[in-house]
Amino acid sequence: MSAAAPKFAVILPAAGRSTRFRGPSRKKVFAELQGRAVWLRAVEAFVSRVDVAQVLVVISPDDAEWFRDKFRPNLAFLDVELVEGGRERVDSVEHALARVRSEIEYVAVHDAARPILASEWIDRVFQATIQHGAAILATPVTSTLQRADEAGNILETVSREHLWAAQTPQAARRDWLQQAFANRGGFVATDEAQVLLRAGFPVRIVEGSSLNLKITTAEDLRMAEAFLELLPKPKGLRSLHPFADEDPRWM
């Protein structure tokens, strides 16, 4: 008998304050992107995968009641768990990590504000995580980088050699991630790779795509609308959901 395929839990932080987003929506992750909320598009990339056994969406306590009411039809169909977030992103991820089921071997974290995600990118990150223990999507830095002072005067040109812009998903063995978070103390990390590296765990880079945009501003939302047209649709996705036209997940 063959061994069971490794299973992943996926955590989607959606509890941020969206201070730089100036759109009509309550927050960037709740904004509509071609008819569906940004967070829904991010979740949809994972909920139909056979290697994903648990999906946790982290929301702010201030949004919890509104969120459940606003997205009640979607939540009735989506097999996701809601987790109340913390003060910082890293705290929100830690809250969700505590809810990951013990039989799950790997955990991936994906920004709910990154709604444009191809299944092949997830495949590569998951495969690299299984092989190396931890992996993230990232893109090589191609622009010239300048370091400036507080007044905006250039101090130096920074070499872009070997520099990468981190994206998500970022994934790791569950035991590695739990140990890394348990040892972080009050350290406020900006992503999971930083927590893992600080705890001494190696993290492998998997090249991603510039289409994997994180929506921060209203302008980003407009860019995402154009990027959606460039993203190939997963083969057979709708055939797995014959009632997709009536299912709120796909509306």
ChimeraX attribute file (.defattr): number of C-alpha atoms within 10 A of each C-alpha:
attribute: neighborCount
match mode: 1-to-1
recipient: residues
	/A:1	3
	/A:2	4
	/A:3	5
	/A:4	6
	/A:5	8
	/A:6	16
	/A:7	18
	/A:8	27
	/A:9	24
	/A:10	27
	/A:11	33
	/A:12	27
	/A:13	27
	/A:14	27
	/A:15	26
	/A:16	20
	/A:17	14
	/A:18	17
	/A:19	10
	/A:20	12
	/A:21	20
	/A:22	14
	/A:23	14
	/A:24	11
	/A:25	13
	/A:26	13
	/A:27	21
	/A:28	29
	/A:29	27
	/A:30	20
	/A:31	21
	/A:32	17
	/A:33	18
	/A:34	15
	/A:35	9
	/A:36	15
	/A:37	19
	/A:38	24
	/A:39	23
	/A:40	23
	/A:41	22
	/A:42	20
	/A:43	25
	/A:44	15
	/A:45	16
	/A:46	21
	/A:47	17
	/A:48	15
	/A:49	13
	/A:50	11
	/A:51	15
	/A:52	18
	/A:53	19
	/A:54	20
	/A:55	24
	/A:56	22
	/A:57	24
	/A:58	25
	/A:59	21
	/A:60	19
	/A:61	14
	/A:62	11
	/A:63	14
	/A:64	17
	/A:65	10
	/A:66	11
	/A:67	16
	/A:68	14
	/A:69	10
	/A:70	12
	/A:71	15
	/A:72	13
	/A:73	13
	/A:74	17
	/A:75	18
	/A:76	12
	/A:77	11
	/A:78	18
	/A:79	13
	/A:80	17
	/A:81	14
	/A:82	17
	/A:83	24
	/A:84	19
	/A:85	25
	/A:86	19
	/A:87	11
	/A:88	15
	/A:89	22
	/A:90	20
	/A:91	17
	/A:92	24
	/A:93	26
	/A:94	18
	/A:95	17
	/A:96	25
	/A:97	22
	/A:98	10
	/A:99	14
	/A:100	22
	/A:101	13
	/A:102	9
	/A:103	11
	/A:104	17
	/A:105	16
	/A:106	24
	/A:107	28
	/A:108	28
	/A:109	23
	/A:110	23
	/A:111	23
	/A:112	27
	/A:113	28
	/A:114	24
	/A:115	27
	/A:116	22
	/A:117	26
	/A:118	17
	/A:119	14
	/A:120	11
	/A:121	18
	/A:122	23
	/A:123	13
	/A:124	16
	/A:125	26
	/A:126	28
	/A:127	16
	/A:128	20
	/A:129	24
	/A:130	17
	/A:131	11
	/A:132	14
	/A:133	21
	/A:134	29
	/A:135	28
	/A:136	28
	/A:137	23
	/A:138	22
	/A:139	17
	/A:140	16
	/A:141	15
	/A:142	11
	/A:143	8
	/A:144	9
	/A:145	12
	/A:146	13
	/A:147	11
	/A:148	12
	/A:149	9
	/A:150	6
	/A:151	6
	/A:152	8
	/A:153	10
	/A:154	11
	/A:155	10
	/A:156	11
	/A:157	11
	/A:158	11
	/A:159	12
	/A:160	14
	/A:161	9
	/A:162	7
	/A:163	13
	/A:164	15
	/A:165	13
	/A:166	19
	/A:167	23
	/A:168	27
	/A:169	26
	/A:170	29
	/A:171	31
	/A:172	31
	/A:173	19
	/A:174	23
	/A:175	15
	/A:176	19
	/A:177	25
	/A:178	17
	/A:179	14
	/A:180	21
	/A:181	22
	/A:182	12
	/A:183	14
	/A:184	15
	/A:185	8
	/A:186	8
	/A:187	11
	/A:188	13
	/A:189	16
	/A:190	11
	/A:191	17
	/A:192	26
	/A:193	25
	/A:194	15
	/A:195	22
	/A:196	23
	/A:197	12
	/A:198	16
	/A:199	17
	/A:200	11
	/A:201	17
	/A:202	15
	/A:203	21
	/A:204	20
	/A:205	19
	/A:206	21
	/A:207	18
	/A:208	24
	/A:209	15
	/A:210	14
	/A:211	18
	/A:212	24
	/A:213	19
	/A:214	19
	/A:215	25
	/A:216	18
	/A:217	16
	/A:218	17
	/A:219	12
	/A:220	14
	/A:221	24
	/A:222	13
	/A:223	14
	/A:224	23
	/A:225	14
	/A:226	12
	/A:227	15
	/A:228	17
	/A:229	9
	/A:230	11
	/A:231	13
	/A:232	10
	/A:233	13
	/A:234	11
	/A:235	9
	/A:236	8
	/A:237	11
	/A:238	13
	/A:239	9
	/A:240	10
	/A:241	13
	/A:242	10
	/A:243	11
	/A:244	14
	/A:245	11
	/A:246	10
	/A:247	14
	/A:248	17
	/A:249	19
	/A:250	16
	/A:251	13
